[in-house]
Amino acid sequence: MPAAVTAAPPGLWGLTRKVAARYAGASHFSRNFVRGKLLTDPATPAVLRLAAARGGFGSITDLGCGRGQVGMSLLTAGLATRLQGLDLDPGKIADATQAAVGLPASFAVADLTAAAVPAADTVLIFDVLLQLPAEAQQRLLVRMAAAARRRIVIRAFDPARGWRSGIGIAMERLGCAVRRDGSDFRPLPLKELGAPLVAAGFVLSVTPCWGWTPLPNVMLLAERDEP
């Protein structure tokens, strides 16, 4: 099994400063969230390394983009050419839009259970699928496969990682109960998650992406040759 990504890639601190500076007009909470997320989330170095290894991600569609910090990091690092982000939260989209002024990026409020997925070289989705009903996840995966020209990158919750999955399930269920925002928790087995992508001609690989956390997060990469 591949080793989990734990070390930050070179330049992460400097990159974070540049990206975080773009959120100067956002709330104190949003500024701290963006900075902390980029520096502490194991997905940040993982996706930057992956993009660098592929010579860049080209144009990106980021589903459930939140405040847009992942895509903004890829743009700022020269690892993406254009960014489109979709998220259900208007406040987060407003923060992302303000931060992206002057960059080839656009953001829109969208319900991922029904929204069209903008075509791009790379489609990203982190920590969103498991919040949707199983049927909605499958439908979204089909739309993602149709939109992605080269690859799909999913930070997924693997329910088959033993004690990590037990801890993650307990934490997610507690979070749903505390938030009471109607969010769900339906992590699909990775085989089911990948099935629509394999059917569309993608080749899958899975790498641990839990870093320093006790969670069962993995990076699922689906790639295909250029059309």
C-alpha positions in Angstrom: 0.0 0.0 0.0 1.4 3.5 -0.8 2.5 5.5 2.1 0.2 8.3 3.3 1.2 11.9 2.4 2.5 13.7 5.4 5.2 16.2 4.5 4.4 19.5 2.9 5.8 20.1 -0.6 8.4 22.8 -1.0 7.0 26.3 -1.0 3.7 25.5 0.8 4.2 28.2 3.4 5.0 30.9 0.8 2.2 29.7 -1.4 -0.2 29.9 1.5 0.8 33.5 2.3 0.1 34.5 -1.3 -3.2 32.8 -1.4 -4.4 33.9 2.0 -3.5 37.5 1.2 -6.2 37.4 -1.5 -8.8 37.0 1.3 -7.9 40.2 3.0 -11.4 41.5 2.5 -13.1 38.5 3.9 -14.2 38.0 7.6 -11.6 37.2 10.2 -13.0 33.7 10.4 -12.8 33.1 6.7 -9.2 34.4 6.5 -8.1 32.1 9.3 -10.0 29.2 7.8 -8.3 29.5 4.5 -4.9 29.8 6.0 -5.4 26.9 8.4 -7.0 24.7 5.8 -4.1 25.1 3.4 -1.4 24.5 6.0 -3.0 21.6 7.9 -5.3 19.7 5.6 -3.3 16.7 4.1 -5.2 17.1 0.9 -3.4 20.4 0.1 0.2 18.9 -0.3 -1.3 15.8 -1.9 -3.1 17.7 -4.7 -0.2 20.1 -5.3 2.2 17.2 -5.7 -0.2 15.3 -8.0 -0.7 18.4 -10.2 3.1 19.0 -10.4 3.7 15.3 -11.3 1.1 15.7 -14.2 2.7 18.9 -15.5 -0.3 20.9 -14.2 -4.0 20.2 -14.2 -5.0 22.5 -17.0 -8.5 23.9 -16.6 -10.2 22.9 -13.4 -13.8 22.5 -12.2 -13.9 22.4 -8.4 -17.2 20.9 -7.1 -18.1 21.9 -3.5 -15.3 24.4 -3.7 -16.2 26.3 -0.5 -14.1 29.5 -0.4 -12.0 28.3 -3.4 -8.7 28.0 -1.6 -7.6 24.7 -3.2 -8.2 25.9 -6.8 -6.7 29.3 -5.9 -3.5 27.5 -4.7 -3.2 25.6 -7.9 -3.7 28.7 -10.0 -1.2 30.7 -7.9 1.4 27.9 -8.1 1.1 27.8 -11.9 -0.4 24.3 -11.8 -3.8 25.3 -13.4 -4.8 27.5 -16.3 -8.4 28.3 -15.3 -10.7 27.6 -12.4 -14.5 27.2 -12.2 -15.9 26.6 -8.7 -19.4 25.5 -7.6 -20.8 25.5 -4.1 -24.1 25.6 -2.3 -23.1 28.3 0.2 -23.5 31.9 -1.1 -21.3 33.4 1.6 -18.4 31.1 0.6 -18.9 31.8 -3.1 -18.8 35.6 -2.3 -15.5 35.1 -0.5 -14.0 33.1 -3.4 -15.2 35.6 -6.0 -13.7 38.5 -4.2 -10.4 36.7 -3.6 -10.2 35.7 -7.3 -10.3 39.2 -8.8 -7.7 39.5 -11.5 -7.3 35.7 -11.9 -8.9 33.4 -14.6 -11.4 32.1 -12.1 -15.2 32.2 -11.7 -17.5 30.9 -9.0 -21.2 30.2 -8.8 -23.8 29.0 -6.3 -25.1 25.6 -7.3 -26.8 22.5 -6.0 -24.6 19.6 -6.9 -27.5 17.2 -6.9 -28.8 18.8 -10.0 -26.3 21.3 -11.4 -24.5 20.8 -14.7 -20.8 20.1 -14.3 -18.7 22.6 -16.4 -16.3 20.9 -18.8 -12.6 21.0 -17.8 -9.4 19.1 -18.1 -9.6 18.2 -14.4 -12.6 17.9 -12.1 -12.0 18.1 -8.4 -14.4 17.1 -5.5 -13.3 16.9 -1.9 -15.4 15.8 1.0 -18.8 16.5 -0.7 -20.0 13.2 -2.2 -20.6 11.5 1.2 -23.0 14.3 2.1 -25.3 13.3 -0.8 -27.8 10.4 -1.0 -26.3 7.4 -2.7 -28.4 7.9 -5.9 -27.4 11.5 -6.1 -23.7 10.5 -5.7 -24.0 8.1 -8.6 -25.7 10.7 -10.9 -23.1 13.3 -10.1 -20.3 10.9 -10.8 -21.8 10.2 -14.2 -21.9 14.0 -14.9 -18.4 14.4 -13.7 -17.2 11.6 -16.0 -18.8 13.4 -19.0 -17.3 16.8 -18.0 -13.7 15.7 -17.3 -11.4 15.6 -20.3 -8.4 14.1 -18.6 -8.9 13.3 -14.9 -11.1 13.4 -11.8 -9.6 13.8 -8.4 -11.8 12.8 -5.4 -10.8 13.1 -1.7 -13.1 10.3 -0.5 -14.0 8.7 2.8 -13.2 5.0 2.7 -15.6 3.0 4.9 -13.4 -0.1 4.8 -10.3 1.3 6.6 -10.9 -0.5 10.0 -10.4 1.6 13.1 -9.9 4.8 11.0 -13.4 4.3 9.5 -14.9 3.7 12.9 -13.5 7.0 14.2 -14.5 8.8 11.0 -18.0 7.5 11.0 -18.5 8.5 14.7 -17.1 12.0 14.0 -19.2 12.5 10.9 -22.5 11.4 12.6 -21.7 13.6 15.6 -21.1 16.6 13.2 -24.4 16.0 11.4 -26.2 15.9 14.8 -24.6 19.1 16.0 -25.0 21.1 12.8 -28.6 20.1 12.2 -28.3 21.6 8.7 -29.9 18.7 6.9 -26.5 17.3 5.7 -26.3 13.5 5.3 -23.6 11.0 5.7 -23.5 8.3 3.0 -20.0 7.2 2.2 -20.0 4.7 -0.7 -17.6 1.8 -0.8 -14.7 2.8 -3.2 -15.7 0.1 -5.7 -19.2 1.7 -6.0 -17.7 5.2 -6.1 -15.4 4.3 -8.9 -17.8 2.1 -11.0 -19.3 5.0 -13.1 -15.8 6.3 -13.8 -14.5 2.9 -14.9 -17.6 2.5 -17.1 -16.7 5.9 -18.7 -13.2 4.7 -19.6 -11.2 6.1 -16.6 -8.4 4.1 -14.9 -8.5 4.4 -11.1 -5.8 4.5 -8.4 -6.2 5.1 -4.7 -3.7 6.6 -2.3 -4.1 7.3 1.5 -4.6 10.9 2.2 -5.1 11.0 5.9 -1.8 12.5 6.9 -1.6 13.3 10.6 -5.4 12.7 11.1 -7.1 9.4 12.3 -9.6 9.6 9.4 -10.0 7.1 6.6 -9.6 9.8 3.8 -8.1 8.6 0.5 -7.3 10.3 -2.8 -9.1 8.6 -5.6 -7.6 9.5 -9.0 -9.4 8.6 -12.2 -7.4 9.3 -15.4 -7.7 8.6 -19.1 -5.7 9.3 -22.2 -6.3 12.5 -24.2 -9.3 12.2 -26.4 
